[in-house]
């Protein structure tokens, strides 16, 4: 089964930029970007990010706002901050660590990411388990369980660790992920094109559309914001959300009503946006500053032409379409 999957992967694997020239840094950046983000969304951002920050030293030396701007469009901005923090540790060390526990200790790196980096970039036989691998193993071995059940995930990790080969562990792990991404899809898997269908318990028993068992759907939390468009002399008032905020923590945005001394005025429109199980509805209104009122330290005036350098979340890019003059 392993030999068949590896032959298939080496014959049909997608030409992805992080596979063309492998290094610990390049693999690390790709794995962090690919967390909860599609290959199609990551590919152009990855190439641009690597041009701007070709190694850990360049990334470590950059200001955080510049890193967040380069990350814009990928969402989950805590990943970019952790990547930046970890780059400083790697740059100070002088090289990327090759020990599992040391890689695992880097900010933003979990068991899966550490295993991916070590197996792909260093050839160390470490297993990886993500949503694709859980689905593939559930069907391949007829494992019944829900992908978000910790006990079931632990069972899949046991299988993965037992199967990872000492030779070419990186190819093996990528083959599993490639199979799950391109053939063993969540709905209507392409079993006729699967290189390991003859070994698959779910295919044998006609359960490929039923395994793994579905997770209970989590109802989104509704959130409503009223934000203000305050403009003066060609500059727009922005406000930096604190690290303790529930959503978009630490990012620049348009100020919510009540955060700055400005009264809401004419309604400019509304947008909706989904962020980590939150259904956000944002209403944008013109705002007028109270005469002589001091601004909080989190506020800053930004020229209209430079708004997109600060407003990196796609939520704010939607909101900008409602603004007077469409900056």
QUINORMO-V809765 format. One record per pair of residues at least 24 apart in sequence whose ideal C-beta (glycine too) atoms are under 6 Angstrom apart, sorted by the first residue. I is the first residue (numbers start at 1). J is the second residue. If there is no record, write none. Layout:
[[I/J] [I/J]]
This chain:
[[1/196] [1/199] [4/195] [4/196] [5/175] [5/195] [5/196] [6/171] [6/175] [8/195] [9/175] [9/178] [13/178] [17/46] [17/47] [22/121] [24/96] [24/121] [25/55] [25/56] [27/117] [27/120] [27/121] [28/117] [31/113] [31/116] [32/79] [32/83] [36/76] [37/74] [45/74] [56/87] [56/90] [56/91] [57/91] [59/87] [60/87] [60/88] [60/91] [68/312] [69/309] [69/312] [72/312] [77/251] [79/108] [82/107] [82/108] [98/122] [119/169] [119/170] [119/173] [120/170] [125/164] [125/166] [125/169] [127/160] [127/161] [127/164] [128/173] [129/156] [129/157] [129/160] [132/177] [132/180] [132/181] [133/176] [135/180] [135/212] [136/176] [136/179] [136/180] [136/184] [138/211] [138/212] [139/200] [139/202] [139/208] [139/211] [140/200] [141/201] [142/201] [142/202] [146/213] [146/215] [147/212] [147/215] [148/215] [218/277] [220/277] [220/279] [221/278] [222/279] [223/278] [223/280] [224/281] [225/256] [225/282] [226/257] [226/283] [227/254] [227/256] [227/282] [227/284] [228/255] [228/257] [228/262] [228/285] [228/287] [229/284] [229/286] [229/323] [230/262] [230/287] [234/304] [235/301] [235/303] [236/302] [236/304] [237/299] [237/301] [238/300] [238/302] [238/310] [239/298] [239/299] [240/298] [247/275] [248/313] [251/313] [252/310] [253/316] [260/299] [261/290] [261/293] [262/287] [262/288] [262/289] [263/288] [268/322] [269/322] [271/318] [271/319] [273/315] [284/319] [284/322]]
